[in-house]
C-alpha cells in the first residue's frame, strides 16, 4: 500500500516531532553518561531507544504518552545501571568488560588476541594511528571496556601507574 490518508501522514509528522524533541530533552536530562562511550548495556539501551522512537512514529497503536513513558523507563534504567556500576565492583564486572592487555613491551599476546577476537592487523592499525612506527616502541596496547584500543608508547609509560591494575601487566 502506497498511501492511506493525509491524516496518517500528519500524525507521523506531529508525533515524530514531539517524540524526537522528547527523546533529545530526556537524553540531555539524563546526563552526559548517556552520550559517553558505550558499554554493552549502553548499546542495548541505545538500540531500544531507536526501536521505541520508530514504534512511536509508525504505530498508531502506541500513544505518544506510552512511547515517552518507555523512553523515560529506558533512560532511568540506564542511570540506575550507571550508579550501580559506580558503586558496586561486582555489578561493574557483570555489566562492563575488563580491559585486556594485548601488547606488553612490544610483544603481542596471541592468547588475548584470540580471546578478544582481535587480529594482529587491528593492533598494528591502532599502533600506527597513535603515531608509532614500530611495535618495539610500544609499552602496551590495551583493549578498553568500550572496545577502543589505548596505545602507550615506551617513552610515555612513566611509572606505569595507569596500567598496573590491568590483568597480565608485569609487576
Residue pairs with C-beta under 8 A, 6 or more apart in sequence:
8 60
11 60
12 57
12 58
15 56
15 57
15 64
16 56
16 57
18 64
19 53
19 56
19 57
19 64
19 67
19 68
19 71
20 53
22 68
22 71
23 49
23 53
23 71
26 68
26 71
26 72
26 75
27 34
27 35
27 75
30 75
30 76
30 78
30 79
31 79
33 78
33 79
33 82
34 42
34 75
34 78
36 42
37 146
37 148
38 46
38 146
39 95
39 96
39 97
39 145
39 146
40 95
40 96
40 97
41 78
41 81
41 95
41 96
42 78
45 74
45 75
45 77
45 78
48 74
49 71
49 74
49 75
52 67
52 70
52 71
52 74
53 67
53 71
55 62
55 67
56 62
56 64
56 67
56 68
81 95
84 91
84 92
84 95
85 91
85 92
85 95
85 96
86 92
96 145
97 145
98 145
98 167
99 142
99 143
99 144
99 145
99 166
100 112
100 115
100 116
100 142
100 143
100 166
100 167
100 168
101 109
101 112
101 140
101 141
101 142
101 163
101 166
101 167
101 168
101 169
102 108
102 109
102 112
102 113
102 116
102 118
102 123
102 141
102 142
102 143
102 149
103 109
103 123
103 127
103 135
103 138
103 140
103 141
104 139
104 140
104 168
104 169
104 170
105 138
105 139
105 140
105 154
106 134
106 135
106 136
106 137
106 138
106 154
107 135
108 120
108 123
108 135
109 168
112 118
112 143
112 168
113 119
113 120
113 123
116 143
118 143
122 149
123 141
123 149
124 135
126 141
126 149
126 151
127 135
127 138
127 141
127 151
129 151
130 151
130 153
132 138
132 151
132 153
137 153
137 154
137 155
138 151
138 152
138 153
138 154
139 152
139 153
139 154
139 156
139 157
139 160
139 163
140 150
140 151
140 152
140 157
140 163
140 166
140 169
141 149
141 150
141 151
141 152
142 149
142 150
142 152
142 163
142 166
143 149
144 150
152 162
152 163
157 163
160 169
163 169
164 171
